[in-house]
Amino acid sequence: MTERTDFSFVPTAKDEILDCLEEKYKDYKTPPGEKEIYVERYYQFEDKSDIRVYKDKEGKKVTIFLQGRERDYQELREKDMRLNREPVEESKADAPSIAELNFHHQTIGSDETGNGETFKNLVVTAAYVGAENEIRRFIGMGVDDSKRISRKIPSIGKEVTGIDCWEEIKDKTLLCTDRFVTRIITNEEYNRRCYENGENKNDVIKEAHLQVLREVYKRNPGSMIVVDDFYDGKEQEIEDFKRELSSGDSAIDPTHVFMTVKADFKIMAVSLASVISAYICNLYCDYVQGILNREYKRDSEEQLALPKNPGADELSVFLFKLKPERKEEFMAKYAKNFGNVQDTMKKKL
């Protein structure tokens, strides 16, 4: 029996996509069950596949979940992206639309993962997508904002990067291919730069974005560039970033560089960068998880899970389960030295 593939996405052209669904499948519409209070529409098919439209508590945000309906997902997702005529930079009416950037331009997108997360490396990726045919390919793979497709990241990440495990790349800080370039800032490097050398965190992130974008642009000149906004909309910092990206020997036109919030679900190139960064982050966490259980946990403990992003209490419990003589070494190697980490370590040492 063939395993079903599930897909979901949040449509930007909500009304048009829902109208399309209703027109195509109104004969399959079924009342949702009493417990499915957030299911707005439910279409059930003879082969037991289905499409469910979920609404949030306020009824404003809609998520379309498609079980075993891969072709419908690809059709609806492409239609939704083509319908999105909003300017990529909301504050600039003359900015190209999201649909235009996705379907009529070669585009490079960049995004980072691990920023603000205790045990994840800071990973910044720029990825290239070459307009219409490639958009269809990545839609078919299910590429989206990595936060929305966590279960698909292992398969997509492996297919796109060709990397199987952290051991293959653990001695590299820069991964370069024609499709993407990734800068890996390990937690040890992050601590040295931000806590020992006093560098500003945003400057570290900025430097990584500049590096990967320039490297991908060399391989794909003339591309438009979209960056997921890590400046929280601060216009001066954004303009300074564009100028710096285009300075020196760079051939990048600053008018072809855009920074926008939530770019990882608006622009496919940024979605792809988001997925690659998340995949590489996850490979690292799997690697650290193995080391943790082989070398650092107390002998009395069963398998010990690496906490995702612990608060002070959870971190205290985690530290208690490490070998007392090795917990300082573990945290220095594998954790960012955030304030809560510093405070908790002081209490426990």
C-alpha positions in Angstrom: 0.0 0.0 0.0 1.4 3.4 -1.0 1.9 5.8 1.9 -0.1 8.9 1.7 1.6 12.3 1.6 0.1 15.1 3.6 0.5 18.8 2.8 -0.7 22.0 4.4 -0.3 25.7 3.7 -1.7 29.0 4.7 -3.1 30.8 1.6 -2.5 34.5 1.2 -5.3 34.8 -1.4 -7.7 33.1 1.1 -11.0 33.9 -0.6 -10.0 33.0 -4.1 -8.4 29.7 -3.0 -11.5 28.8 -1.0 -13.7 29.6 -3.9 -11.6 27.5 -6.1 -11.9 24.6 -3.7 -15.6 24.9 -3.5 -16.1 25.1 -7.2 -14.0 22.0 -7.8 -15.2 19.8 -5.0 -18.6 21.0 -3.8 -20.0 17.5 -4.5 -17.5 16.1 -1.9 -18.3 18.5 0.8 -19.1 16.8 4.1 -20.1 18.2 7.5 -17.2 18.1 9.9 -17.4 16.1 13.1 -18.7 17.7 16.3 -15.3 17.7 17.8 -13.7 19.5 14.8 -14.7 22.9 16.0 -12.0 24.7 14.0 -12.7 22.9 10.7 -14.5 25.3 8.5 -14.8 23.0 5.5 -14.3 19.3 5.0 -14.1 17.5 1.6 -13.9 13.7 1.7 -13.1 11.5 -1.3 -13.9 8.0 -2.2 -10.3 6.9 -1.8 -10.4 8.1 1.9 -8.2 11.1 1.1 -9.6 14.5 2.3 -9.1 18.2 2.4 -9.8 20.2 5.5 -9.9 24.0 5.9 -9.0 25.0 9.4 -9.7 28.5 10.9 -8.2 30.0 13.9 -10.2 31.2 17.0 -10.8 34.6 15.4 -11.7 33.1 12.1 -9.2 35.2 10.3 -6.3 32.8 9.6 -7.0 29.8 7.4 -4.9 26.7 7.0 -5.6 24.1 4.3 -4.6 20.6 5.1 -4.6 18.0 2.3 -4.3 14.4 3.2 -3.2 12.3 0.2 -4.0 15.1 -2.2 -0.6 16.0 -3.6 -1.8 17.2 -7.0 -4.4 19.5 -5.4 -1.8 20.9 -3.1 0.5 21.8 -6.0 -2.3 23.3 -8.0 -3.7 25.4 -5.1 -0.3 26.5 -3.8 0.9 27.7 -7.2 -2.4 29.5 -7.8 -2.1 31.2 -4.4 1.4 32.3 -5.1 0.5 33.7 -8.5 -2.5 35.6 -7.0 -0.3 37.3 -4.4 0.1 40.8 -6.0 1.2 42.5 -2.8 4.6 44.3 -3.0 7.4 42.3 -1.4 8.3 45.3 0.7 4.9 46.5 2.1 6.1 50.0 2.7 7.1 50.5 -1.0 4.3 50.6 -3.5 6.8 50.4 -6.4 8.4 47.2 -5.1 7.8 44.1 -7.3 5.0 41.9 -6.2 5.5 38.6 -4.5 4.0 36.8 -7.6 6.4 38.6 -9.9 9.4 37.7 -7.9 8.5 34.1 -7.6 7.5 33.5 -11.2 9.2 36.0 -13.4 12.7 36.5 -11.9 15.7 34.5 -10.9 15.7 35.0 -7.1 18.1 34.5 -4.3 16.7 34.4 -0.8 18.4 34.3 2.6 17.2 33.3 6.1 18.7 32.2 9.4 17.9 29.6 12.0 19.1 29.1 15.5 19.1 32.8 16.5 18.0 32.9 20.2 18.0 29.1 20.6 20.2 27.8 23.3 21.5 24.6 21.8 21.3 25.3 18.1 24.0 26.7 16.0 23.3 30.0 14.2 23.0 28.9 10.6 22.5 31.4 7.7 21.7 30.2 4.2 21.2 32.0 0.8 19.5 29.8 -1.8 18.8 30.3 -5.5 15.5 29.6 -7.4 15.2 30.1 -11.1 11.7 31.3 -11.7 8.7 29.3 -13.0 9.8 25.7 -13.6 11.9 25.6 -10.5 9.0 27.1 -8.4 6.9 24.2 -9.5 9.6 21.7 -8.6 9.9 23.1 -5.0 6.2 23.4 -4.6 6.0 19.7 -5.5 8.6 18.9 -2.8 6.5 20.8 -0.3 9.0 23.5 0.4 7.6 26.2 2.6 8.5 28.2 5.7 10.5 25.6 7.7 8.4 26.3 10.9 5.3 25.0 9.0 6.8 21.8 7.6 9.0 20.4 10.4 8.1 16.8 9.5 9.2 17.2 5.9 12.5 19.0 6.7 14.6 15.7 6.9 13.5 14.4 3.5 13.6 17.8 1.7 16.8 18.9 3.3 18.6 15.6 2.4 17.3 15.8 -1.2 18.4 19.5 -1.7 21.7 19.4 0.1 22.9 15.8 -0.5 24.1 15.8 3.2 23.3 12.8 5.3 24.7 13.7 8.7 26.6 16.3 10.7 29.9 14.3 10.6 30.1 15.1 6.8 30.3 18.9 7.5 31.4 19.3 11.1 34.7 20.8 10.2 33.3 23.4 7.8 32.0 26.8 8.5 30.9 27.6 4.9 29.1 25.2 2.6 29.1 26.2 -1.1 27.1 24.8 -4.0 25.6 26.3 -7.1 22.1 26.1 -5.4 22.9 27.4 -2.0 25.6 28.7 0.4 25.4 28.2 4.1 27.4 29.9 6.9 27.6 27.9 10.1 28.3 29.9 13.2 28.9 27.3 16.0 27.9 28.1 19.5 31.6 28.2 20.4 32.2 30.8 17.7 29.0 32.7 18.7 30.1 32.8 22.4 33.6 34.0 21.5 32.4 36.8 19.3 29.4 38.0 21.2 30.5 37.4 24.8 34.3 37.5 24.7 34.9 40.0 21.9 31.7 42.0 22.5 30.4 41.9 18.9 26.7 42.9 18.5 24.5 39.9 17.7 22.8 41.6 14.7 26.2 42.4 13.3 27.2 38.8 13.4 23.9 37.8 11.6 24.4 40.6 9.1 27.9 39.6 8.2 26.8 36.0 7.6 23.9 37.2 5.3 26.3 39.4 3.4 28.7 36.6 2.9 26.3 33.9 1.7 24.3 36.3 -0.5 27.5 37.5 -2.3 28.7 33.9 -2.8 25.4 32.8 -4.4 25.1 36.0 -6.5 28.6 35.3 -8.0 27.1 32.0 -9.3 23.8 33.5 -10.4 24.4 37.1 -11.4 21.5 39.4 -12.2 19.2 37.7 -9.7 16.8 39.6 -7.5 17.6 39.3 -3.7 15.1 38.9 -0.9 16.2 38.7 2.8 14.0 37.7 5.7 13.9 40.8 7.8 16.1 40.4 10.9 16.0 44.1 11.7 12.3 44.2 12.8 11.4 46.8 10.1 14.1 49.4 11.2 14.4 51.3 7.9 17.8 52.8 8.5 19.4 49.5 9.3 17.7 47.9 6.3 19.0 50.6 3.9 22.5 50.3 5.4 22.4 46.6 4.8 21.4 47.0 1.2 24.2 49.6 0.6 26.8 47.3 2.3 25.7 44.3 0.2 26.2 46.4 -3.0 29.4 48.0 -2.0 33.0 47.3 -3.0 33.5 45.0 -5.9 30.0 43.7 -5.7 27.9 43.8 -8.9 24.7 43.7 -6.9 22.2 46.5 -7.7 20.8 47.8 -4.4 17.4 48.5 -6.0 17.2 44.7 -6.6 17.6 43.9 -2.9 14.5 43.6 -0.7 14.1 42.9 3.0 10.6 41.9 4.2 9.0 40.3 7.2 7.8 36.7 6.9 9.7 36.3 3.6 10.1 32.6 4.3 6.5 31.9 3.3 6.2 34.7 0.6 9.2 33.9 -1.5 10.2 30.4 -2.5 13.9 31.2 -2.5 13.7 32.3 1.1 11.5 29.3 2.0 14.2 27.0 0.5 17.0 28.9 2.5 14.9 28.5 5.6 14.5 24.7 5.1 18.2 24.2 4.4 19.2 26.2 7.5 16.7 24.2 9.6 18.0 20.9 8.2 21.6 21.7 9.0 20.6 22.9 12.5 18.8 19.6 13.1 21.7 17.5 11.9 23.9 19.3 14.5 21.3 18.8 17.3 21.2 15.1 16.4 25.0 14.9 16.6 25.1 16.7 20.0 22.3 14.4 21.3 24.4 11.4 20.6 27.4 12.9 22.3 25.3 14.0 25.3 24.2 10.4 26.0 27.5 8.8 25.3 29.7 11.1 27.3 28.0 13.7 29.5 24.8 12.3 31.2 25.0 10.8 34.6 25.4 7.1 34.5 22.2 6.8 36.5 20.1 8.6 33.9 18.3 6.9 31.0 18.5 8.5 27.6 18.6 12.3 28.1 16.9 14.6 25.6 18.6 17.8 24.7 16.1 20.6 25.6 14.9 22.6 22.7 15.0 26.1 24.2 14.9 25.7 27.9 13.8 28.3 30.5 15.7 28.6 33.8 13.8 25.8 35.6 14.1 23.3 32.7 17.8 24.2 32.3 18.4 23.6 36.0 16.8 20.1 35.8 18.9 19.4 32.6 22.2 20.4 34.3 21.4 18.3 37.3 21.3 15.2 35.0 24.8 15.9 33.6 28.0 14.5 35.1 29.0 17.2 37.6 32.6 17.3 36.5 31.7 17.7 32.8 28.6 19.9 32.7 30.7 23.1 32.4 32.6 21.6 29.5 29.3 20.6 27.8 27.7 24.0 28.1 30.8 25.8 26.9 31.0 23.6 23.8 27.3 23.2 22.9 25.3 26.0 24.3 25.0 29.8 23.6 26.1 31.7 26.7 22.8 33.5 27.2 22.0 35.3 30.4 19.8 32.5 31.7 22.6 30.0 31.0 25.1 32.1 32.9 22.7 32.6 35.9 21.9 28.9 36.0 25.5 27.8 35.7 26.5 30.0 38.6 23.8 28.5 40.8 24.8 25.0 40.0 28.6 25.2 40.0 
